[in-house]
């Protein structure tokens, strides 16, 4: 394994094979961006109060991440990696740990924290965080805002004007009875720390039929803040004896979310697919109601948040088949239970991103991208002149006439998710007659 940098400081990593190569990638990430990686992990695990700052504001952030529970069940998720990709991920972790053992970020020395080794589970945690925070999260916040607007007395005419065509199944009288918990995290308090804000992005592809060279043009501007230190992206060139790839990586995880190899280039913007739903649960005595005549106990998940120089905080989260409850089911009344579909999936995105190394054609790249559980607009081009578009994301199937925007009675089985849309049925197109694609976070479901 060999590492060097060009005149612009871009790291080049050469390896004898993929295991050797991704060891080097992990080493570079941890050497250049070790603090960034570790801060992201601390946030995702809900341990900022334990390790960094015991303020009440940080307690709110820790509570948010403990409620999401992305750090739970990771051992089972890691086991779902393909054998080759598991070896690659472990090599990446080994490289990162080699760098961290040589040089611990000085900021962590100031707070007296010696970080635990980087693990495959940490890779999967960061993948979840990057797919949800401010992106999918905005959908859940908008649905929460809708409930607050109904409870504030906004008229149905105005609601229909604000949210045209997506209010099927609305029962305003029932929504007014819902007991809302407090908003857990003030977004500014989170994004101004370690997490970047994801804003509007754009990409385009022009077919080789419209260029003088006969080769396509691909451009991507993913608006992950660059006006911050450290930058979100880490540009890198990866080389083996028989293949190479270059593009933008995210410290903490192997692979190139956007980039190219000798045959194929891929780019991404966020789709704003609605993969977040809430259900209204009728609660009493720690149970929820299901038709025709069942009262079922919520599952209890207990979390202890440690805090520097302060007593720990013990929390109980209540879960059912719909998601995590926003409230205490021992108090009789109505509460919201919320789920984000990709959280129910395995490490598909990591498998697909690593397999992109081998993809040679637009068709191969789109087939990989379409399987990713998080929601993206992938636009691709290959050296044969082809261009293609594929929407990715674990899209819930809902009963006819229901968009998922309005919270529905959780006691009615017909309101449950009815599986997920096959990736082949998500929006997709290859070589359109127009000869180009453009995406900029607009609604492409039509």
Secondary structure, DSSP 4 states (H G I P E B T S, - for coil): -EEEE-TT--EEEE-SSHHHHHHHHHHHHHHHHHHHHHHHHHHHHT-HHHHT---HHHHHHHHHHHHHTTTTTHHHHHTTS-HHHHHHHHHHHHHHHHHHHH---HHHHHTT--PPPP-HHHHHHHHHHHHIIIIIHHHHHHHHHHHHHHHTT--HHHHHHHTTT--TT--HHHHHTB-PPPP---HHHHHTTTSPPB---EEEEE-GGGSTTS--EEEEE--B--SSSS-SEEEEEEEETTEEEEEEEETTS-S-SEEEESSEEEEEEE-----EEEEEEEEETTEEEETTTEEEEPEEEEEEEEETTEEEEEEEEEEETTEEEES-TTSSEEEEEEEEGGGGS-SHHHHHHHHGGG--SHHHHHHHHTT-SS-EEEEEEETTS-EEEEE-S--B---TT--S-S-EETT-GGGS---B--GGGSSEEES-TTSEEEESS-----
